[in-house]
Amino acid sequence: MGSLSIWHWLIIAAVFVVFFGAKRMPDAARSLGRSLRIFKSEVSEMHNDGKSASPAATQPAPELPAGREANASATETRSESKTL
């Protein structure tokens, strides 16, 4: 009861051919293949980003020169006072 027999698959295929037409089926299959390839490459890229991000996360943040630190904190203080 849970599995589909060959007759079920043939009926499904016939409905697709009638619904989409024989002319559009290759285009639909081609675009589905492209979408799957893009999805696979994005998933593998996410896995690679996770592996390469680990060593970068352990490195300390670069320090700003003394003049920029004072300037950044002054700008931060001004923006906080404007919002209050």
C-alpha positions in Angstrom: 0.0 0.0 0.0 2.9 2.4 0.7 4.8 1.8 -2.5 3.9 2.8 -6.0 3.6 0.1 -8.6 4.7 0.5 -12.3 1.2 1.4 -13.3 1.1 4.3 -10.9 4.4 5.7 -12.3 3.1 5.3 -15.9 -0.1 7.2 -15.0 2.0 10.0 -13.4 4.3 10.2 -16.4 1.3 10.3 -18.8 -0.3 13.1 -16.7 3.0 15.1 -16.9 3.3 14.6 -20.6 -0.3 15.7 -21.2 0.0 18.6 -18.7 3.3 20.0 -19.8 3.5 18.7 -23.3 6.3 16.7 -24.9 7.9 19.8 -26.2 8.4 21.4 -22.8 9.5 18.3 -20.9 13.2 18.5 -22.0 13.4 22.2 -21.1 11.8 21.5 -17.7 14.3 18.6 -17.0 17.2 20.8 -18.1 16.2 23.6 -15.8 15.7 21.2 -12.9 19.2 19.8 -13.5 20.7 23.3 -13.5 18.9 24.1 -10.3 20.2 21.0 -8.6 23.7 21.7 -9.7 23.5 25.2 -8.3 22.0 23.9 -5.1 24.8 21.3 -4.7 27.5 23.9 -5.3 26.0 26.3 -2.8 25.8 23.5 -0.2 29.4 22.5 -0.8 30.5 26.2 -0.6 28.7 26.5 2.7 30.6 23.5 4.0 33.9 25.0 2.8 33.1 28.3 4.4 32.5 26.7 7.7 35.9 24.9 7.6 37.9 28.0 6.5 36.1 30.3 9.0 37.4 28.3 12.0 41.1 29.3 11.8 40.1 32.9 11.0 37.9 33.1 14.1 40.9 32.2 16.3 43.0 35.1 15.1 42.8 38.4 17.0 41.2 41.4 15.4 43.6 43.9 13.9 44.3 46.9 16.2 43.6 50.4 15.0 46.3 53.1 15.2 46.1 55.3 18.3 44.6 58.3 16.4 41.8 56.2 14.9 40.9 54.6 18.2 40.3 58.0 19.8 38.4 59.2 16.8 36.2 56.1 16.7 35.3 56.4 20.4 34.5 60.1 20.0 32.3 59.4 17.0 30.6 56.6 19.0 30.0 59.0 22.0 28.5 61.6 19.7 26.1 59.2 18.0 25.0 57.8 21.4 24.2 61.3 22.7 22.2 62.1 19.6 20.0 59.0 20.1 19.3 59.8 23.8 
